[in-house]
Amino acid sequence: MYSLQNAALQKHINLFSANVSNKLLEKIVKREYEWGFHTPVEAEKAPAGLDENTIKFIWRKKEEPEFMLALRLKAYHYWLTMKEPGWANIKYDPIDYQKIIYYSAPKKRPGSLQEIDPEIRKTYEKLGIPLKEQEILAGVVAVDAIFDSVSVATTYRKKLKDLGIIFCSISDAIKNHPELVRKYLGSVVPYTDNFFATLNSAVFSDGSFVYVPKGVRCPIELSSYFRMNTPQAGQFERTLIIAEEGSYVSYLEGCSAPQRFEHQLHAAVVELIAHKDAEIRYATVQNWYPGDKKGRGGVYNFVTKRGLCLGENSRISWTQLETGSAITWKYPGCVLKGDNSVGEFYSLAITSNYQQADTGTKMIHLGKNTKSRIVSKSVSAMRSNNSFRGLVKVEREADNSKSFSRCDALLIGNKCSANTFPHFEVYNNTAKVGHEASTSRIGKDIIFYLRQRGLSEEQAIALIVNGFTREILSMLPFEFALEAKKLLSVSLEGSVG
Amino acid sequence: MLEIKNLHVNIDGKEILKGIDLEIKAGETHAIMGKNGSGKTTLARVIAGQKEGCEISGQVNFLGRNLFEMEPEERARAGIFLAFQNPIEVPGVALSSFLTSSLNEIRKARKELPLDWFDFSRQVEEKTKSLGLKEEFLSRGVNEGFSGGERKKNEIFQMMVLQPRLALLDEIDSGLDIDSLKRVAKIINNSRKEDNAFLMITHYQRILNYIKPDFVHVMVEGRIVKSGNSKLAKEVEKTGYGNFS
C-alpha cells in the first residue's frame, strides 16, 4: 500500500512590508459594499432561539409532510450532542445559537411573478437579477430567487417542465415531489455529517431543487440568488440537484447580504447526484457582506457542498468565486463512486480587510479509473487570511485513479497570509496523485517595472490579478463571467475598470 | 531634452551619485561607461522614477518638465523608457496583454486613439521578426522562464513598440550572443531619429562598435570624470578605468 497519509505541507508566507504603498492598498480596499442595502419588507419570523418548538414552527409554516418533521427532529437531537468544530484556520467569537432567528419570510407570498412585493422586486433589480420573465428570456437564465428563507418566485418553470425538468424551491419539491426528496435528501450529506450540516438538516427553510430526467440536456443555465435581509436571521438553505442517466445541467448560485454590524450566519447544504453518464456543473459567485474595514459585521459562511458521481462516466464540477463573507468555511467535494467518473474543483478566493477564508475540496475516489482535478487560486490583501485545504482520498478498489491538484496564491500587502494544507490518502498503488503549489507576490520591483511602462500602481495590480484569475473565471458560465469580473474589480481593484 | 544638474543620490545613507551634470539633446546618443558599482544603473533608475530608499537632490528636467514632480508612470507616458538591466518576471501576465495596456496608456497621454488587438498584432508582427522572436513569445508571461538574452530582446521589443522619446538602455548587450547583439544594434541604429535620444549604459566597449554614440562619458564613483566623443570609448578599452579618477 502506498500511502501519502499526513503528507500535509504547510506554507505560511507573511509578505514583504511596504512593497506596495499603503496608500494604494487603502484605495484598493476602500471599496464600498455595493449590495449592502436593506429592504423594508414585513416579515413573518420565528422567535429567536432553537428548540423543538422552533423546528415544529418551521415545519408547520412550510406545510411539510410528516416524514420531514421526523427528519428535522432527528437532526436536531443529533446536533445537540455535537460540538462546533474548531480545526479550521479561522477565528471568530462564539456564535450564540439561541440568538439566531431560524425562520423569516416575507409576509405576503406571491402567487405569480406579477404579485411579488414591489420592494423585493426592487431589491432584485438593484442586484441585477433578471426576475422579469422577458429579461430572463433575453438572458437565457432561469432564476430561483431566495429572499431570506422563502423562495420568492421561480421563473421559467413552465418551459423547463416541457422537458421534464423540475426546477423549483425545495419547499415546493417537498410538497409536490416527496418521493424524490425522500429518496435523495441526505443521501450525499447525511444529517450526521458535521455540526453545520446537521444544524441545517434540522432548520433549513428553503433552497433550490433541480431534477433533470434521463437523457435531457438542460438548455439554459439555472440560477438561484440568495439574499439575507432580516437582522440576525440565519440563512439555512438546502439545495438538491439530481441528474438522471445521460443528462446535463449547469447551475449558478449567487449570494449577497445587507451591510450590518452583527454577524449573520449562513449554513447551507448542497447535494448533487449524478447518475450514469450525467454531468452537473455547479458554479458559485459568493459575495456575502464581508464586514467593514475594522472587521465588524459580515456573514459567517459555513457551507457543506458535496456531489456524488453515482454512475459510471458521470461528471461533477464545482467552480467557485469567493469574494465576500467575513468567514468562509467550505469544501465542495466529490465522491467518485461510479467507474470512470470525474470530479473537478476550480476555485478563486479573494480576501481583503479582516476576511478569513478556509476553503478547498475533498475528492474521494471509490470507483475504478476515476479522475479528479483541483485548481485553487487565492488572492489575499490587507490583513486577510486565505487557506486552502484539500483532501484527496483514493480507496482500495479505485484502480488506475488519477488526481491532480494545483494551488496558487497571490499576496498583496504585508499583513495577509496564505496557507496550503493538502492532504492525500492513497490506498491503491495503481493511483497517480500529483500536487503543485506556488506563491507569487506583488513586490515593489514588479510594480516599478510596470509603472515604468506607463501603468499606474492600481493598473499594474489589476493586470496581475486579471492574469492570475483568468483560468478560473473562464470556467464560469459565460453569462456570469462578466458579472464575476465586475465583482472582482469591486473587490480588489478600486476604481480600475 | 534631458537636463541633469548637480544630481546627488543617497541610498541607505551611502552617497551613490555625487553631483551629476549631463545634457542630452534630441537626436543624440550618449554612452555612459563605468565599472560595476560606479552608479550608472542608479542614474538610469532615478531618471525612470525610482524613489524608494533614495534621498535625491539636484534637478532633472525632461522636455521642460521637472521630473521629480512626476510619478514613474507619468515619466513613461511623457516618453522615458528604461530597458532594465535585470528585467523582472511578471507572473501570469501575458506579454501581449501587458504591452497593449502599456501602449494604450502611453497613446492616451499622447492624445492618440487606443489600438485594438488587430492593429496591435499587425504592428508587432514585423518587430518580433526583426528580433528573431517567435510569435508565441507574445502569449508567454512577461519574462516568465525567459533566458537572459530573451529578456534583453524583450526590452528592445517593448522599446520598439512604445517608441519613447528618450530610451535609457542599461547594459542592453549583456546576455546577448554576437548575432543577437548585431540585430539589436541594427534596431537601435534604425530607431535613431531627430526627435528622440538614447542613453546607453555599459561597462564594455563592445556594443559601441555597433552603435556609435555622439558622446561618451566615463563615470567613476558617482561622478562623470571625463566626457568626449566615441574615441573616448576606445581609450577606455585600451587603458581601463584605472586611469580615470
Interface residues (C-beta under 8 A of the other chain):
Chain A: S440 K444 D445 I446 F448 Y449 L450 R451 Q452 R453 G454 L455 S456 E457 Q459 L463 I464 N466 G467 F468 R470
Chain B: A48 G49 Q50 E52 E71 P72 E73 R75 A76 R77 F81 L82 F84 P87 I88 E89 V90 P91 G92 V93 A94 S97 F98 L99 S101 S102 E105 I106 A109 G141 Q158 L162
